[in-house]
Amino acid sequence: MRARIVPADQSSVVSFRLGDIVRLRRVHPCGGQEWLVDRLGADIGLRCRMCGRHVLLERRTLERRLIDFTARGDLAISQAVAPAARDGAGTSPGGKR
């Protein structure tokens, strides 16, 4: 099952998950066309499935180059490694500064 990504406008954000397999507009010099998402944040970490090369792309650049998702990663894994929201921003665990 392939989900075609067609953003309605430039302000929409594509949700990426750890373990996603994506196809981009450009083919890697090794000939690989599929990339594994292995890091999430402002920059997205991608690993070529053919040669293992690791690259970082800005989220915006990746959204522009994305053709489709070949496979989707597990949502539970992505949520488990996401930073937890802090209750008292700027306080130490003991509650004192």
N, C-alpha and C positions, 0 to 999 in steps of 0.2 A: 504494500500500500504506500503510495507516494502522495504526500501532501504538497501541493503547489502553493508557494508563498507569493501572494500578490498584495502588497500593502495598499490600502485605500488611499493613503496620503503619506507624505514624508514624516509626519509626526507619530505614526504608529510604530510600536516597538515589537520586534519579534522576540518571543521567549525561547531562549536556548536552555538546554539541560545538559548536565554532564553525561557523556556517553552518546550524544547525538552523532549521527553520521550525516554529513552534509556534502552537497555537490556545489562547487563554485563555478563562476563563469570561465575562469582561466584554468587550464590544465597545468599541473606542476611539471617542472622540467624533467622529472623522472618518468613522467607519463601517467602518474596517478591522478585520479579524478575525485576520489573520496577522501574526506578529512574527518577525524575523530575530535569532538569537542572535549578537551581535558582540563580546561580552566575557565572559570566564569568571573566576570567583573567588568570594569570599564574596558579592559582589553580581554579578548577571548583567545584562549590558547587552542591551537589546532595542531594535530599530528597527522602527517600524511600516512595513509593506510598502506601505501606501497613501499616507501623507503624509510619511514619513521622520522623524517625531518619535523622539527617542532618550530612553529611560527606563532607570533602574537599579532593579532589584528585588532584595531579599534572596532568597537561594536558597530558603529555607524558604517565603517568600510565593509565589514562582514555582511551587514544587512543589504548593502548595495550589490555585493558580489554573489549573494546566495541565489541559487537556482531552485533547489528543493532539498527536503530532508529525505535521505534514503532510509534511515531508521531513526526512531526516537529513543532517547535515553530514559532512564528510570527517574521519575519525578521525586521519589522518596530519597534517592541518593543526593540529588541536587539540593533538596531542602535540608538534609542532614548536615551538609557541609557549609550551608549558608551561615553567615555570622548571625548570632542571636541578638535580638533587640535588647538594649540595656535599659534597665528601669531607671537608674539614677545616672544620667550621663555625666561623666567626669568624676565619679566617686570610685573609691577603691572597694574591694569586696567587703572590708570591715566597716564600711560606711564613713570612715574618717579620711580626711585628705592629708 
